[in-house]
Amino acid sequence: MLFLVAALLLLGVVMGTVAHAPLTFTLVTAAVIAVWLGIFALRERHSRRHNPTH
């Protein structure tokens, strides 16, 4: 998942509006997205362990 975030960030730096944003803004935004994805993954893993579907 972090590889996907890094790849999308790199793609955004090479092409797109992220290239026009300051580097610090880009890194902070990438960190916020990575934290959000990590929290989402942990919540999904936690809910699957406590609510089995079978």
Secondary structure, DSSP 4 states (H G I P E B T S, - for coil): -HHHHHHHHHHHHHSSGGGGS-HHHHHHHHHHHHHHHHHHHHHHHHHHHHS---
